[in-house]
Amino acid sequence: MAIGTVKWFNDAKGFGFITPADGSEDLFAHFSAITMGGFKTLKEGQKVTFEVTQGPKGKQASNIQAA
């Protein structure tokens, strides 16, 4: 699992981006990849763990959880 910080997340559109701690490129984050209970959202600056997967438009975060 990788660690990163939420760069931004739009609740209305259900997506945003995560900046990985290793300095690699920002990753797309879709609400369906959030594994926490309740309303699936992320807050700017929140620390998260995730897996990097290949999506239709490039690398993206999956299995996103609060760190």
PDB file of N, H, CA, C and O in Angstrom:
ATOM      1  N   MET A   1       0.833  -1.190   0.000  1.00  0.00           N
ATOM      2  CA  MET A   1       0.000   0.000   0.000  1.00  0.00           C
ATOM      3  C   MET A   1       0.876   1.252   0.000  1.00  0.00           C
ATOM      4  O   MET A   1       1.877   1.337   0.712  1.00  0.00           O
ATOM      5  N   ALA A   2       0.474   2.203  -0.809  1.00  0.00           N
ATOM      6  H   ALA A   2      -0.339   2.134  -1.387  1.00  0.00           H
ATOM      7  CA  ALA A   2       1.181   3.478  -0.882  1.00  0.00           C
ATOM      8  C   ALA A   2       0.498   4.479   0.054  1.00  0.00           C
ATOM      9  O   ALA A   2      -0.652   4.287   0.451  1.00  0.00           O
ATOM     10  N   ILE A   3       1.216   5.541   0.396  1.00  0.00           N
ATOM     11  H   ILE A   3       2.149   5.697   0.074  1.00  0.00           H
ATOM     12  CA  ILE A   3       0.683   6.598   1.257  1.00  0.00           C
ATOM     13  C   ILE A   3       0.695   7.901   0.473  1.00  0.00           C
ATOM     14  O   ILE A   3       1.605   8.148  -0.320  1.00  0.00           O
ATOM     15  N   GLY A   4      -0.314   8.733   0.694  1.00  0.00           N
ATOM     16  H   GLY A   4      -1.053   8.532   1.337  1.00  0.00           H
ATOM     17  CA  GLY A   4      -0.362  10.019   0.025  1.00  0.00           C
ATOM     18  C   GLY A   4      -1.285  10.981   0.735  1.00  0.00           C
ATOM     19  O   GLY A   4      -1.842  10.681   1.790  1.00  0.00           O
ATOM     20  N   THR A   5      -1.435  12.164   0.120  1.00  0.00           N
ATOM     21  H   THR A   5      -0.982  12.408  -0.738  1.00  0.00           H
ATOM     22  CA  THR A   5      -2.265  13.231   0.665  1.00  0.00           C
ATOM     23  C   THR A   5      -3.281  13.643  -0.387  1.00  0.00           C
ATOM     24  O   THR A   5      -2.946  13.772  -1.565  1.00  0.00           O
ATOM     25  N   VAL A   6      -4.522  13.850   0.035  1.00  0.00           N
ATOM     26  H   VAL A   6      -4.794  13.746   0.992  1.00  0.00           H
ATOM     27  CA  VAL A   6      -5.562  14.288  -0.883  1.00  0.00           C
ATOM     28  C   VAL A   6      -5.252  15.714  -1.327  1.00  0.00           C
ATOM     29  O   VAL A   6      -5.155  16.620  -0.500  1.00  0.00           O
ATOM     30  N   LYS A   7      -5.096  15.908  -2.631  1.00  0.00           N
ATOM     31  H   LYS A   7      -5.175  15.172  -3.304  1.00  0.00           H
ATOM     32  CA  LYS A   7      -4.822  17.241  -3.185  1.00  0.00           C
ATOM     33  C   LYS A   7      -6.125  18.040  -3.223  1.00  0.00           C
ATOM     34  O   LYS A   7      -6.179  19.177  -2.756  1.00  0.00           O
ATOM     35  N   TRP A   8      -7.167  17.435  -3.780  1.00  0.00           N
ATOM     36  H   TRP A   8      -7.123  16.511  -4.159  1.00  0.00           H
ATOM     37  CA  TRP A   8      -8.515  18.009  -3.755  1.00  0.00           C
ATOM     38  C   TRP A   8      -9.512  16.905  -4.093  1.00  0.00           C
ATOM     39  O   TRP A   8      -9.156  15.902  -4.711  1.00  0.00           O
ATOM     40  N   PHE A   9     -10.765  17.103  -3.681  1.00  0.00           N
ATOM     41  H   PHE A   9     -11.054  17.918  -3.179  1.00  0.00           H
ATOM     42  CA  PHE A   9     -11.830  16.140  -3.960  1.00  0.00           C
ATOM     43  C   PHE A   9     -13.143  16.886  -4.080  1.00  0.00           C
ATOM     44  O   PHE A   9     -13.502  17.660  -3.193  1.00  0.00           O
ATOM     45  N   ASN A  10     -13.865  16.662  -5.174  1.00  0.00           N
ATOM     46  H   ASN A  10     -13.573  16.034  -5.895  1.00  0.00           H
ATOM     47  CA  ASN A  10     -15.133  17.334  -5.436  1.00  0.00           C
ATOM     48  C   ASN A  10     -16.271  16.372  -5.096  1.00  0.00           C
ATOM     49  O   ASN A  10     -16.495  15.396  -5.812  1.00  0.00           O
ATOM     50  N   ASP A  11     -16.991  16.647  -4.000  1.00  0.00           N
ATOM     51  H   ASP A  11     -16.808  17.439  -3.418  1.00  0.00           H
ATOM     52  CA  ASP A  11     -18.096  15.777  -3.583  1.00  0.00           C
ATOM     53  C   ASP A  11     -19.184  15.682  -4.646  1.00  0.00           C
ATOM     54  O   ASP A  11     -19.730  14.604  -4.883  1.00  0.00           O
ATOM     55  N   ALA A  12     -19.499  16.796  -5.281  1.00  0.00           N
ATOM     56  H   ALA A  12     -19.055  17.671  -5.088  1.00  0.00           H
ATOM     57  CA  ALA A  12     -20.581  16.826  -6.263  1.00  0.00           C
ATOM     58  C   ALA A  12     -20.272  15.948  -7.471  1.00  0.00           C
ATOM     59  O   ALA A  12     -21.163  15.289  -8.006  1.00  0.00           O
ATOM     60  N   LYS A  13     -19.016  15.939  -7.899  1.00  0.00           N
ATOM     61  H   LYS A  13     -18.292  16.474  -7.464  1.00  0.00           H
ATOM     62  CA  LYS A  13     -18.629  15.145  -9.067  1.00  0.00           C
ATOM     63  C   LYS A  13     -18.101  13.769  -8.692  1.00  0.00           C
ATOM     64  O   LYS A  13     -18.032  12.877  -9.538  1.00  0.00           O
ATOM     65  N   GLY A  14     -17.726  13.589  -7.421  1.00  0.00           N
ATOM     66  H   GLY A  14     -17.782  14.313  -6.734  1.00  0.00           H
ATOM     67  CA  GLY A  14     -17.303  12.278  -6.949  1.00  0.00           C
ATOM     68  C   GLY A  14     -15.889  11.861  -7.332  1.00  0.00           C
ATOM     69  O   GLY A  14     -15.595  10.670  -7.431  1.00  0.00           O
ATOM     70  N   PHE A  15     -15.018  12.837  -7.545  1.00  0.00           N
ATOM     71  H   PHE A  15     -15.258  13.804  -7.465  1.00  0.00           H
ATOM     72  CA  PHE A  15     -13.626  12.491  -7.841  1.00  0.00           C
ATOM     73  C   PHE A  15     -12.689  13.600  -7.419  1.00  0.00           C
ATOM     74  O   PHE A  15     -13.109  14.711  -7.096  1.00  0.00           O
ATOM     75  N   GLY A  16     -11.400  13.269  -7.430  1.00  0.00           N
ATOM     76  H   GLY A  16     -11.059  12.366  -7.692  1.00  0.00           H
ATOM     77  CA  GLY A  16     -10.370  14.238  -7.093  1.00  0.00           C
ATOM     78  C   GLY A  16      -9.007  13.639  -7.379  1.00  0.00           C
ATOM     79  O   GLY A  16      -8.881  12.722  -8.190  1.00  0.00           O
ATOM     80  N   PHE A  17      -7.985  14.159  -6.709  1.00  0.00           N
ATOM     81  H   PHE A  17      -8.088  14.904  -6.050  1.00  0.00           H
ATOM     82  CA  PHE A  17      -6.619  13.675  -6.938  1.00  0.00           C
ATOM     83  C   PHE A  17      -5.875  13.512  -5.626  1.00  0.00           C
ATOM     84  O   PHE A  17      -6.100  14.244  -4.662  1.00  0.00           O
ATOM     85  N   ILE A  18      -4.979  12.529  -5.616  1.00  0.00           N
ATOM     86  H   ILE A  18      -4.796  11.934  -6.398  1.00  0.00           H
ATOM     87  CA  ILE A  18      -4.126  12.232  -4.468  1.00  0.00           C
ATOM     88  C   ILE A  18      -2.680  12.444  -4.891  1.00  0.00           C
ATOM     89  O   ILE A  18      -2.277  12.012  -5.970  1.00  0.00           O
ATOM     90  N   THR A  19      -1.897  13.110  -4.042  1.00  0.00           N
ATOM     91  H   THR A  19      -2.225  13.461  -3.165  1.00  0.00           H
ATOM     92  CA  THR A  19      -0.466  13.291  -4.274  1.00  0.00           C
ATOM     93  C   THR A  19       0.283  12.221  -3.480  1.00  0.00           C
ATOM     94  O   THR A  19       0.268  12.249  -2.249  1.00  0.00           O
ATOM     95  N   PRO A  20       0.944  11.272  -4.169  1.00  0.00           N
ATOM     96  CA  PRO A  20       1.685  10.223  -3.460  1.00  0.00           C
ATOM     97  C   PRO A  20       2.861  10.786  -2.665  1.00  0.00           C
ATOM     98  O   PRO A  20       3.494  11.754  -3.084  1.00  0.00           O
ATOM     99  N   ALA A  21       3.151  10.171  -1.509  1.00  0.00           N
ATOM    100  H   ALA A  21       2.636   9.384  -1.168  1.00  0.00           H
ATOM    101  CA  ALA A  21       4.240  10.606  -0.642  1.00  0.00           C
ATOM    102  C   ALA A  21       5.609  10.410  -1.292  1.00  0.00           C
ATOM    103  O   ALA A  21       6.576  11.073  -0.918  1.00  0.00           O
ATOM    104  N   ASP A  22       5.692   9.498  -2.268  1.00  0.00           N
ATOM    105  H   ASP A  22       4.906   8.959  -2.573  1.00  0.00           H
ATOM    106  CA  ASP A  22       6.992   9.229  -2.907  1.00  0.00           C
ATOM    107  C   ASP A  22       7.350  10.251  -3.979  1.00  0.00           C
ATOM    108  O   ASP A  22       8.398  10.141  -4.616  1.00  0.00           O
ATOM    109  N   GLY A  23       6.470  11.265  -4.188  1.00  0.00           N
ATOM    110  H   GLY A  23       5.619  11.354  -3.671  1.00  0.00           H
ATOM    111  CA  GLY A  23       6.770  12.320  -5.143  1.00  0.00           C
ATOM    112  C   GLY A  23       6.397  12.008  -6.582  1.00  0.00           C
ATOM    113  O   GLY A  23       6.651  12.819  -7.473  1.00  0.00           O
ATOM    114  N   SER A  24       5.797  10.842  -6.828  1.00  0.00           N
ATOM    115  H   SER A  24       5.591  10.184  -6.104  1.00  0.00           H
ATOM    116  CA  SER A  24       5.388  10.508  -8.191  1.00  0.00           C
ATOM    117  C   SER A  24       4.166  11.339  -8.591  1.00  0.00           C
ATOM    118  O   SER A  24       3.642  12.103  -7.781  1.00  0.00           O
ATOM    119  N   GLU A  25       3.719  11.189  -9.827  1.00  0.00           N
ATOM    120  H   GLU A  25       4.145  10.568 -10.485  1.00  0.00           H
ATOM    121  CA  GLU A  25       2.634  12.020 -10.353  1.00  0.00           C
ATOM    122  C   GLU A  25       1.340  11.823  -9.568  1.00  0.00           C
ATOM    123  O   GLU A  25       1.090  10.752  -9.014  1.00  0.00           O
ATOM    124  N   ASP A  26       0.514  12.887  -9.530  1.00  0.00           N
ATOM    125  H   ASP A  26       0.718  13.757  -9.979  1.00  0.00           H
ATOM    126  CA  ASP A  26      -0.777  12.824  -8.852  1.00  0.00           C
ATOM    127  C   ASP A  26      -1.642  11.737  -9.478  1.00  0.00           C
ATOM    128  O   ASP A  26      -1.557  11.479 -10.678  1.00  0.00           O
ATOM    129  N   LEU A  27      -2.473  11.103  -8.656  1.00  0.00           N
ATOM    130  H   LEU A  27      -2.541  11.312  -7.680  1.00  0.00           H
ATOM    131  CA  LEU A  27      -3.314  10.004  -9.103  1.00  0.00           C
ATOM    132  C   LEU A  27      -4.785  10.381  -9.023  1.00  0.00           C
ATOM    133  O   LEU A  27      -5.224  11.015  -8.063  1.00  0.00           O
ATOM    134  N   PHE A  28      -5.540   9.988 -10.037  1.00  0.00           N
ATOM    135  H   PHE A  28      -5.183   9.474 -10.817  1.00  0.00           H
ATOM    136  CA  PHE A  28      -6.985  10.171 -10.064  1.00  0.00           C
ATOM    137  C   PHE A  28      -7.607   9.333  -8.951  1.00  0.00           C
ATOM    138  O   PHE A  28      -7.200   8.191  -8.739  1.00  0.00           O
ATOM    139  N   ALA A  29      -8.581   9.883  -8.244  1.00  0.00           N
ATOM    140  H   ALA A  29      -8.912  10.811  -8.417  1.00  0.00           H
ATOM    141  CA  ALA A  29      -9.279   9.165  -7.177  1.00  0.00           C
ATOM    142  C   ALA A  29     -10.783   9.291  -7.379  1.00  0.00           C
ATOM    143  O   ALA A  29     -11.322  10.396  -7.315  1.00  0.00           O
ATOM    144  N   HIS A  30     -11.469   8.176  -7.621  1.00  0.00           N
ATOM    145  H   HIS A  30     -11.031   7.279  -7.674  1.00  0.00           H
ATOM    146  CA  HIS A  30     -12.920   8.155  -7.815  1.00  0.00           C
ATOM    147  C   HIS A  30     -13.589   7.686  -6.533  1.00  0.00           C
ATOM    148  O   HIS A  30     -13.036   6.855  -5.813  1.00  0.00           O
ATOM    149  N   PHE A  31     -14.783   8.214  -6.240  1.00  0.00           N
ATOM    150  H   PHE A  31     -15.233   8.889  -6.825  1.00  0.00           H
ATOM    151  CA  PHE A  31     -15.450   7.865  -4.982  1.00  0.00           C
ATOM    152  C   PHE A  31     -15.684   6.366  -4.842  1.00  0.00           C
ATOM    153  O   PHE A  31     -15.721   5.856  -3.722  1.00  0.00           O
ATOM    154  N   SER A  32     -15.841   5.652  -5.948  1.00  0.00           N
ATOM    155  H   SER A  32     -15.811   6.067  -6.858  1.00  0.00           H
ATOM    156  CA  SER A  32     -16.097   4.207  -5.880  1.00  0.00           C
ATOM    157  C   SER A  32     -14.880   3.428  -5.385  1.00  0.00           C
ATOM    158  O   SER A  32     -15.007   2.264  -5.006  1.00  0.00           O
ATOM    159  N   ALA A  33     -13.688   4.062  -5.383  1.00  0.00           N
ATOM    160  H   ALA A  33     -13.585   5.008  -5.691  1.00  0.00           H
ATOM    161  CA  ALA A  33     -12.462   3.404  -4.910  1.00  0.00           C
ATOM    162  C   ALA A  33     -12.224   3.628  -3.423  1.00  0.00           C
ATOM    163  O   ALA A  33     -11.270   3.089  -2.862  1.00  0.00           O
ATOM    164  N   ILE A  34     -13.090   4.425  -2.770  1.00  0.00           N
ATOM    165  H   ILE A  34     -13.865   4.862  -3.226  1.00  0.00           H
ATOM    166  CA  ILE A  34     -12.949   4.696  -1.331  1.00  0.00           C
ATOM    167  C   ILE A  34     -13.582   3.544  -0.563  1.00  0.00           C
ATOM    168  O   ILE A  34     -14.751   3.224  -0.777  1.00  0.00           O
ATOM    169  N   THR A  35     -12.821   2.921   0.326  1.00  0.00           N
ATOM    170  H   THR A  35     -11.871   3.181   0.500  1.00  0.00           H
ATOM    171  CA  THR A  35     -13.312   1.741   1.044  1.00  0.00           C
ATOM    172  C   THR A  35     -13.786   2.047   2.461  1.00  0.00           C
ATOM    173  O   THR A  35     -14.154   1.130   3.196  1.00  0.00           O
ATOM    174  N   MET A  36     -13.784   3.301   2.853  1.00  0.00           N
ATOM    175  H   MET A  36     -13.486   4.046   2.256  1.00  0.00           H
ATOM    176  CA  MET A  36     -14.253   3.677   4.187  1.00  0.00           C
ATOM    177  C   MET A  36     -15.781   3.676   4.206  1.00  0.00           C
ATOM    178  O   MET A  36     -16.423   3.875   3.174  1.00  0.00           O
ATOM    179  N   GLY A  37     -16.357   3.449   5.389  1.00  0.00           N
ATOM    180  H   GLY A  37     -15.836   3.287   6.226  1.00  0.00           H
ATOM    181  CA  GLY A  37     -17.805   3.434   5.513  1.00  0.00           C
ATOM    182  C   GLY A  37     -18.405   4.824   5.437  1.00  0.00           C
ATOM    183  O   GLY A  37     -17.689   5.825   5.466  1.00  0.00           O
ATOM    184  N   GLY A  38     -19.735   4.878   5.340  1.00  0.00           N
ATOM    185  H   GLY A  38     -20.317   4.065   5.317  1.00  0.00           H
ATOM    186  CA  GLY A  38     -20.436   6.159   5.303  1.00  0.00           C
ATOM    187  C   GLY A  38     -20.343   6.824   3.937  1.00  0.00           C
ATOM    188  O   GLY A  38     -20.081   6.165   2.931  1.00  0.00           O
ATOM    189  N   PHE A  39     -20.561   8.143   3.912  1.00  0.00           N
ATOM    190  H   PHE A  39     -20.773   8.678   4.730  1.00  0.00           H
ATOM    191  CA  PHE A  39     -20.496   8.909   2.665  1.00  0.00           C
ATOM    192  C   PHE A  39     -19.071   8.862   2.119  1.00  0.00           C
ATOM    193  O   PHE A  39     -18.120   9.211   2.819  1.00  0.00           O
ATOM    194  N   LYS A  40     -18.932   8.435   0.888  1.00  0.00           N
ATOM    195  H   LYS A  40     -19.704   8.151   0.320  1.00  0.00           H
ATOM    196  CA  LYS A  40     -17.605   8.226   0.303  1.00  0.00           C
ATOM    197  C   LYS A  40     -17.036   9.538  -0.212  1.00  0.00           C
ATOM    198  O   LYS A  40     -17.291   9.950  -1.344  1.00  0.00           O
ATOM    199  N   THR A  41     -16.256  10.185   0.654  1.00  0.00           N
ATOM    200  H   THR A  41     -16.049   9.851   1.573  1.00  0.00           H
ATOM    201  CA  THR A  41     -15.630  11.451   0.297  1.00  0.00           C
ATOM    202  C   THR A  41     -14.250  11.534   0.927  1.00  0.00           C
ATOM    203  O   THR A  41     -13.915  10.768   1.831  1.00  0.00           O
ATOM    204  N   LEU A  42     -13.459  12.472   0.440  1.00  0.00           N
ATOM    205  H   LEU A  42     -13.731  13.095  -0.294  1.00  0.00           H
ATOM    206  CA  LEU A  42     -12.120  12.726   0.974  1.00  0.00           C
ATOM    207  C   LEU A  42     -11.997  14.217   1.229  1.00  0.00           C
ATOM    208  O   LEU A  42     -12.628  15.024   0.547  1.00  0.00           O
ATOM    209  N   LYS A  43     -11.194  14.580   2.201  1.00  0.00           N
ATOM    210  H   LYS A  43     -10.681  13.924   2.755  1.00  0.00           H
ATOM    211  CA  LYS A  43     -10.975  15.991   2.537  1.00  0.00           C
ATOM    212  C   LYS A  43      -9.588  16.422   2.076  1.00  0.00           C
ATOM    213  O   LYS A  43      -8.629  15.658   2.184  1.00  0.00           O
ATOM    214  N   GLU A  44      -9.482  17.642   1.565  1.00  0.00           N
ATOM    215  H   GLU A  44     -10.261  18.263   1.478  1.00  0.00           H
ATOM    216  CA  GLU A  44      -8.192  18.188   1.145  1.00  0.00           C
ATOM    217  C   GLU A  44      -7.206  18.120   2.304  1.00  0.00           C
ATOM    218  O   GLU A  44      -7.529  18.527   3.421  1.00  0.00           O
ATOM    219  N   GLY A  45      -6.002  17.604   2.043  1.00  0.00           N
ATOM    220  H   GLY A  45      -5.740  17.274   1.136  1.00  0.00           H
ATOM    221  CA  GLY A  45      -4.975  17.490   3.064  1.00  0.00           C
ATOM    222  C   GLY A  45      -5.034  16.202   3.874  1.00  0.00           C
ATOM    223  O   GLY A  45      -4.143  15.938   4.681  1.00  0.00           O
ATOM    224  N   GLN A  46      -6.080  15.392   3.667  1.00  0.00           N
ATOM    225  H   GLN A  46      -6.804  15.606   3.011  1.00  0.00           H
ATOM    226  CA  GLN A  46      -6.228  14.134   4.406  1.00  0.00           C
ATOM    227  C   GLN A  46      -5.162  13.130   3.981  1.00  0.00           C
ATOM    228  O   GLN A  46      -4.871  12.988   2.794  1.00  0.00           O
ATOM    229  N   LYS A  47      -4.580  12.431   4.962  1.00  0.00           N
ATOM    230  H   LYS A  47      -4.816  12.546   5.927  1.00  0.00           H
ATOM    231  CA  LYS A  47      -3.603  11.376   4.672  1.00  0.00           C
ATOM    232  C   LYS A  47      -4.366  10.088   4.382  1.00  0.00           C
ATOM    233  O   LYS A  47      -5.280   9.719   5.120  1.00  0.00           O
ATOM    234  N   VAL A  48      -3.988   9.407   3.304  1.00  0.00           N
ATOM    235  H   VAL A  48      -3.246   9.707   2.704  1.00  0.00           H
ATOM    236  CA  VAL A  48      -4.661   8.178   2.905  1.00  0.00           C
ATOM    237  C   VAL A  48      -3.648   7.113   2.482  1.00  0.00           C
ATOM    238  O   VAL A  48      -2.508   7.422   2.135  1.00  0.00           O
ATOM    239  N   THR A  49      -4.087   5.860   2.517  1.00  0.00           N
ATOM    240  H   THR A  49      -5.014   5.609   2.798  1.00  0.00           H
ATOM    241  CA  THR A  49      -3.320   4.767   1.926  1.00  0.00           C
ATOM    242  C   THR A  49      -4.122   4.284   0.727  1.00  0.00           C
ATOM    243  O   THR A  49      -5.345   4.422   0.690  1.00  0.00           O
ATOM    244  N   PHE A  50      -3.432   3.721  -0.245  1.00  0.00           N
ATOM    245  H   PHE A  50      -2.438   3.609  -0.215  1.00  0.00           H
ATOM    246  CA  PHE A  50      -4.101   3.316  -1.483  1.00  0.00           C
ATOM    247  C   PHE A  50      -3.206   2.369  -2.274  1.00  0.00           C
ATOM    248  O   PHE A  50      -2.025   2.204  -1.970  1.00  0.00           O
ATOM    249  N   GLU A  51      -3.791   1.756  -3.290  1.00  0.00           N
ATOM    250  H   GLU A  51      -4.751   1.890  -3.538  1.00  0.00           H
ATOM    251  CA  GLU A  51      -3.044   0.950  -4.242  1.00  0.00           C
ATOM    252  C   GLU A  51      -3.079   1.678  -5.579  1.00  0.00           C
ATOM    253  O   GLU A  51      -4.063   2.345  -5.894  1.00  0.00           O
ATOM    254  N   VAL A  52      -2.025   1.558  -6.358  1.00  0.00           N
ATOM    255  H   VAL A  52      -1.225   1.015  -6.101  1.00  0.00           H
ATOM    256  CA  VAL A  52      -1.967   2.186  -7.673  1.00  0.00           C
ATOM    257  C   VAL A  52      -2.383   1.157  -8.716  1.00  0.00           C
ATOM    258  O   VAL A  52      -1.814   0.068  -8.790  1.00  0.00           O
ATOM    259  N   THR A  53      -3.383   1.513  -9.522  1.00  0.00           N
ATOM    260  H   THR A  53      -3.845   2.397  -9.462  1.00  0.00           H
ATOM    261  CA  THR A  53      -3.846   0.628 -10.592  1.00  0.00           C
ATOM    262  C   THR A  53      -3.859   1.402 -11.903  1.00  0.00           C
ATOM    263  O   THR A  53      -3.774   2.630 -11.918  1.00  0.00           O
ATOM    264  N   GLN A  54      -3.965   0.669 -12.994  1.00  0.00           N
ATOM    265  H   GLN A  54      -4.034  -0.328 -12.982  1.00  0.00           H
ATOM    266  CA  GLN A  54      -4.027   1.289 -14.314  1.00  0.00           C
ATOM    267  C   GLN A  54      -5.489   1.458 -14.698  1.00  0.00           C
ATOM    268  O   GLN A  54      -6.223   0.476 -14.813  1.00  0.00           O
ATOM    269  N   GLY A  55      -5.912   2.699 -14.894  1.00  0.00           N
ATOM    270  H   GLY A  55      -5.316   3.497 -14.801  1.00  0.00           H
ATOM    271  CA  GLY A  55      -7.285   2.990 -15.293  1.00  0.00           C
ATOM    272  C   GLY A  55      -7.353   3.282 -16.780  1.00  0.00           C
ATOM    273  O   GLY A  55      -6.336   3.216 -17.471  1.00  0.00           O
ATOM    274  N   PRO A  56      -8.542   3.604 -17.284  1.00  0.00           N
ATOM    275  CA  PRO A  56      -8.711   3.883 -18.717  1.00  0.00           C
ATOM    276  C   PRO A  56      -7.928   5.103 -19.212  1.00  0.00           C
ATOM    277  O   PRO A  56      -7.605   5.195 -20.396  1.00  0.00           O
ATOM    278  N   LYS A  57      -7.622   6.043 -18.300  1.00  0.00           N
ATOM    279  H   LYS A  57      -7.884   5.969 -17.338  1.00  0.00           H
ATOM    280  CA  LYS A  57      -6.904   7.261 -18.705  1.00  0.00           C
ATOM    281  C   LYS A  57      -5.556   7.391 -18.023  1.00  0.00           C
ATOM    282  O   LYS A  57      -4.992   8.484 -17.974  1.00  0.00           O
ATOM    283  N   GLY A  58      -5.027   6.290 -17.495  1.00  0.00           N
ATOM    284  H   GLY A  58      -5.485   5.402 -17.534  1.00  0.00           H
ATOM    285  CA  GLY A  58      -3.732   6.327 -16.831  1.00  0.00           C
ATOM    286  C   GLY A  58      -3.811   5.763 -15.427  1.00  0.00           C
ATOM    287  O   GLY A  58      -4.782   5.100 -15.062  1.00  0.00           O
ATOM    288  N   LYS A  59      -2.783   6.031 -14.650  1.00  0.00           N
ATOM    289  H   LYS A  59      -1.994   6.569 -14.946  1.00  0.00           H
ATOM    290  CA  LYS A  59      -2.723   5.492 -13.293  1.00  0.00           C
ATOM    291  C   LYS A  59      -3.772   6.158 -12.404  1.00  0.00           C
ATOM    292  O   LYS A  59      -4.068   7.345 -12.544  1.00  0.00           O
ATOM    293  N   GLN A  60      -4.328   5.359 -11.483  1.00  0.00           N
ATOM    294  H   GLN A  60      -4.088   4.395 -11.369  1.00  0.00           H
ATOM    295  CA  GLN A  60      -5.309   5.882 -10.551  1.00  0.00           C
ATOM    296  C   GLN A  60      -5.197   5.157  -9.221  1.00  0.00           C
ATOM    297  O   GLN A  60      -4.599   4.085  -9.130  1.00  0.00           O
ATOM    298  N   ALA A  61      -5.779   5.753  -8.195  1.00  0.00           N
ATOM    299  H   ALA A  61      -6.265   6.624  -8.268  1.00  0.00           H
ATOM    300  CA  ALA A  61      -5.760   5.161  -6.858  1.00  0.00           C
ATOM    301  C   ALA A  61      -6.960   4.244  -6.695  1.00  0.00           C
ATOM    302  O   ALA A  61      -8.055   4.551  -7.165  1.00  0.00           O
ATOM    303  N   SER A  62      -6.744   3.103  -6.017  1.00  0.00           N
ATOM    304  H   SER A  62      -5.854   2.854  -5.636  1.00  0.00           H
ATOM    305  CA  SER A  62      -7.839   2.201  -5.686  1.00  0.00           C
ATOM    306  C   SER A  62      -7.682   1.770  -4.238  1.00  0.00           C
ATOM    307  O   SER A  62      -6.632   1.981  -3.632  1.00  0.00           O
ATOM    308  N   ASN A  63      -8.730   1.165  -3.683  1.00  0.00           N
ATOM    309  H   ASN A  63      -9.583   0.994  -4.176  1.00  0.00           H
ATOM    310  CA  ASN A  63      -8.702   0.696  -2.295  1.00  0.00           C
ATOM    311  C   ASN A  63      -8.229   1.808  -1.347  1.00  0.00           C
ATOM    312  O   ASN A  63      -7.352   1.592  -0.511  1.00  0.00           O
ATOM    313  N   ILE A  64      -8.828   3.004  -1.491  1.00  0.00           N
ATOM    314  H   ILE A  64      -9.540   3.179  -2.170  1.00  0.00           H
ATOM    315  CA  ILE A  64      -8.432   4.187  -0.719  1.00  0.00           C
ATOM    316  C   ILE A  64      -8.995   4.104   0.699  1.00  0.00           C
ATOM    317  O   ILE A  64     -10.186   3.864   0.895  1.00  0.00           O
ATOM    318  N   GLN A  65      -8.110   4.309   1.692  1.00  0.00           N
ATOM    319  H   GLN A  65      -7.142   4.505   1.533  1.00  0.00           H
ATOM    320  CA  GLN A  65      -8.493   4.269   3.101  1.00  0.00           C
ATOM    321  C   GLN A  65      -7.806   5.407   3.850  1.00  0.00           C
ATOM    322  O   GLN A  65      -6.751   5.885   3.435  1.00  0.00           O
ATOM    323  N   ALA A  66      -8.415   5.839   4.959  1.00  0.00           N
ATOM    324  H   ALA A  66      -9.272   5.451   5.296  1.00  0.00           H
ATOM    325  CA  ALA A  66      -7.768   6.847   5.802  1.00  0.00           C
ATOM    326  C   ALA A  66      -6.495   6.254   6.385  1.00  0.00           C
ATOM    327  O   ALA A  66      -6.479   5.091   6.786  1.00  0.00           O
ATOM    328  N   ALA A  67      -5.429   7.045   6.435  1.00  0.00           N
ATOM    329  H   ALA A  67      -5.442   7.991   6.109  1.00  0.00           H
ATOM    330  CA  ALA A  67      -4.143   6.555   6.964  1.00  0.00           C
ATOM    331  C   ALA A  67      -4.127   6.622   8.475  1.00  0.00           C
ATOM    332  O   ALA A  67      -3.132   6.252   9.098  1.00  0.00           O
TER     333      ALA A  67
END
